[in-house]
Amino acid sequence: MEISKHFLIRALSVGVALSVAQAASAALVGQYTFDDADIVSGKTQDNKVGAIDAVPTGTNGGSSITTGAAGKIGQAYSFERDALPGGGGTVALSEFENLMTIAAGVAPSGSSERTISIWFNQSAATTGQDKLWGYGTNVSGQAIDLSLEGNGIRIRHFGGNITYGTGFDFDGTDAGWHHVAVRVNSGASTFADVDVFLDGVELTVSATGGGGTGVTINTANSAFGIASTSIDTGFAVQNGFNGSLDELRIYDNALTDQEIAALAVPEPASLSLVALGGLMMTVRRRRD
């Protein structure tokens, strides 16, 4: 009897999560699985819900990116931060072998509502800014990027920075896969209207720099950089990410807390409604 109750509760929770995920999919404008099955050619990733794919940069086709890595949901891409070329300063895009880009037009810009969700597994932290993604332009308030930095999750907007949470050690005691989501709420004006979630739980602001949350959010419509910062800043090499990334999703609306929590629990996605119905019937027969 207790086992039957356990299965029933689990089945109901799976059903709820499936319903939430299906409701959220209506606003999905970009989905990049990083599975080998979704490689268009070379290392280019198909956008499963749109026409604009994620493309590795660099003349060597993203030589610092490895496909077929073990992922949180199927496979993942593994990224290795490039060494900074001699001389430093602005680096030509052709030298960025450690990131991928999505052409402008997929990720919402300006102050439009949006939710950007990704799984990460950091292999090594650096003394720099370990970027997961970023886009916009190097003008105050017109960019947004996300990094593992300052023992937390940090948003930079080129007018300052905001750190969410504290005490994290993602390549040490907190190593492994984590889900992070950034939400720009409807009617957003400043970065005070932006929320950050780690593993389905909203984080509080722990520190700010520059204008902090008071900067007006006005993200420029530019190419979206994966595993690095906004590609027009010239810092994509030294601010790259070391580790694996999986299941990038871009929504053109602000998901609810419940929808974000459902994205942070990937298991239900592999259980079909048919299988769920069969499980429910099995539980019912056991109870009878």
C-alpha positions, 0 to 999 in steps of 0.5 A, spaced: 500 500 500 505 504 501 509 503 495 502 504 491 502 511 494 509 513 493 508 511 485 501 515 485 504 521 488 510 521 483 506 520 477 501 526 479 507 530 480 510 528 473 503 530 470 503 536 473 510 538 471 509 535 464 503 540 464 507 546 466 512 544 461 507 544 455 504 550 457 511 554 457 513 551 450 508 556 447 513 562 448 519 558 446 523 561 441 530 558 441 531 551 444 538 548 443 539 541 446 547 540 444 545 533 442 549 530 437 542 528 434 541 535 433 548 537 429 546 540 423 553 540 420 560 541 424 558 543 431 552 547 429 546 546 433 539 546 430 534 551 433 528 546 434 523 551 434 526 556 429 530 558 423 536 561 427 541 555 429 547 556 434 554 556 430 561 555 433 565 561 431 573 561 429 576 559 423 577 552 426 570 551 427 570 552 434 576 547 436 575 549 443 568 546 443 567 538 444 561 535 442 558 528 445 560 530 452 555 527 457 549 531 459 544 533 464 539 531 458 542 526 453 548 529 451 552 536 452 557 540 449 564 541 453 567 548 452 574 550 454 576 557 455 582 559 450 588 562 451 589 570 450 593 571 444 599 575 445 598 583 446 591 582 449 586 588 447 580 587 442 580 580 439 578 578 432 572 574 432 575 569 428 580 567 434 574 566 438 574 558 438 571 557 445 564 560 444 558 559 439 553 565 437 546 565 435 544 571 430 540 577 432 533 576 433 532 570 437 533 573 444 528 578 446 531 585 447 530 592 449 526 591 456 522 586 453 520 580 458 524 574 457 526 567 460 533 564 458 534 557 461 541 553 461 544 547 464 551 548 466 557 543 469 563 547 471 570 543 470 574 549 472 573 556 475 578 562 473 580 568 476 576 572 471 569 572 469 566 565 467 560 567 462 555 562 461 552 567 455 551 574 454 549 579 448 548 586 447 553 592 446 558 595 450 554 601 452 551 602 459 545 598 460 545 595 453 548 588 454 546 583 459 550 577 461 551 571 466 557 568 469 559 564 475 563 569 479 564 572 486 561 565 489 555 567 486 551 568 479 553 574 477 549 579 471 553 584 468 550 590 464 556 594 462 553 599 467 555 595 473 553 588 476 549 584 480 551 578 484 545 573 486 546 568 492 553 567 495 558 561 498 557 557 491 563 553 489 561 550 482 567 546 481 568 544 488 563 542 493 558 544 489 560 541 483 556 537 478 550 539 474 546 545 475 540 549 472 540 557 472 534 561 469 534 569 468 527 572 468 526 579 465 519 580 468 513 584 464 513 591 464 521 591 466 524 598 467 531 597 471 535 591 473 531 590 479 525 587 475 530 581 473 530 575 477 535 569 477 533 562 479 538 556 481 536 549 481 528 552 481 529 556 487 530 564 486 536 567 489 536 574 493 541 579 491 548 579 495 552 584 492 552 590 487 557 594 483 556 600 479 549 602 478 547 595 480 539 594 480 538 601 478 540 601 471 535 601 466 534 595 462 535 596 454 538 590 451 541 591 444 539 586 439 545 583 437 548 576 436 547 572 442 554 568 445 554 562 448 559 560 453 562 567 453 560 574 453 557 579 448 561 578 442 562 585 440 566 587 447 572 584 445 573 579 451 570 573 449 576 569 450 578 571 457 571 571 459 570 564 456 567 558 460 570 551 462 565 546 463 559 543 459 553 546 457 546 543 456 539 545 453 539 552 452 532 555 452 530 562 450 523 564 451 519 571 449 515 571 456 517 571 463 515 564 466 512 563 472 516 560 478 512 554 477 514 553 470 522 555 472 522 550 477 519 544 472 525 546 467 530 545 473 527 537 474 528 534 467 526 527 468 519 528 467 520 530 460 522 523 458 516 520 461 510 520 455 503 521 457 501 514 455 506 511 460 503 516 465 497 513 464 499 506 464 502 507 471 496 510 473 492 504 471 497 500 474 497 503 481 489 503 481 489 496 480 494 495 486 490 499 490 484 495 488 
